[in-house]
Amino acid sequence: EQTVTLPRPGFSEGVDNQAGDWIVVVFDNPVNTFEQVIGILQQATGCSLEEAEMETWEVHHLGRSVVHYGDHAECDRAAGIISTIGINVKVDKL
């Protein structure tokens, strides 16, 4: 399996981006529409429409996407919101 890494707006490797070293990963499913995923990502993470669209594209085409960076509590909060519409989501330490 090949891993594809796409550039993340506002993210620099090795930099403390949001006072934490945790990530939220969203996985593709056959249930939710693009519009649902875009909306919940914006609600949960406060990201722009453009970023939510890019992350949704990644989820659909690559099977998953890192959609948020932060401390553990912030990532748990965002993941909890995302999971409310049935999306499989995981919080991981970088």
Buried (B, 14 or more C-beta within 10 A) or exposed (E): EEEEEEEBEEEEEEEEBBEBBBBBBBEBEEEBEEEBBBBBBBBBBEBEEEBBBBBBBBBBEBEBBBBBBBEEEBBEBBBEBBBEBEBEBBBEEE
